[in-house]
């Protein structure tokens, strides 16, 4: 079992504190977290720093922790530009990059990205093939539905050979099958409950068996929204409010059932359930008081699961 920590990205205009971010990242590494992760949100009312830029900053502030995004909505990206950015980031971090990708589903403003909503899955599949070609082939000749390259090259390649690990997000059975066919690991969403995640893991494991893939080479992870507090009811209320800000736009109601909250013992029980559902890497994602929460999780919760 490994534990990761989220990188704070909710920063209001003019409120970024470089020293606080450097301190947070250095402390996360000192506390022994295996990796630190961002998310991607391009449009929205919540101020949200971009993942590539934030990870680049994190790479300069750390030496050992792996760094990732779960997930890039790659169907909305130019795969050529994204491949270049991620290859550069992998070089700057000396091979510490983890890449999470997902289609993002249909609830996106595709018109803002020049994407036909009826083609986003096809763009996702083709875009991944093109990124991997750019990462691994000295000369790329690519004839796709959306992108065509003749005699193209991209240098430098990623520091990691042949390329960074690609985690797949998603929850629909078709997405889980796609993860096993084309991905290097599965990353469960923070918006999925432990029970939903357990069912997703069952599908992933069945797909691994059907496709003859070794489960030992296909890691499974989950993001967990978490709040530790000696007052369990206060933790629940703060989590409810925080998740409401994140997901209120979707009209999903009370989202606290997808999260883990309460006393250190209660949080440890919740995380033990996530591990029991199949998570080999748990990404701890506080939604407020990031530095304080990280300290308490590392000192009072994680040791109970070792």
Secondary structure, 3 states (H helix, E strand, C coil): CEEEEECCCCCCCCCCCHHHHHHHHHHHHHCCCCEEEECCCCCCCCCCCCHHHHHHHHHHHCCCCEEEEEEEEHHHCCHHHHHHHHHHHHHHCCCCEEEEEECCCCCCCHHHHCCCHHHHHHHHHHHHHHHHHHHHCCCEEEECCCCEEEEECCCCCCCCCCCCEEEECCCCHHHHHHHHHHCCEEEECCCCCHHHHHHHHHHHHHHHHHCCCCHHHCEEEEEEEEEECCCHHHHHHHHHHHHHHHHHHHCCCCCHHHCEEECHHHHHHHHHHHHHCCCCEEEEECCCCHHHHHHHHHHHHHHHHC
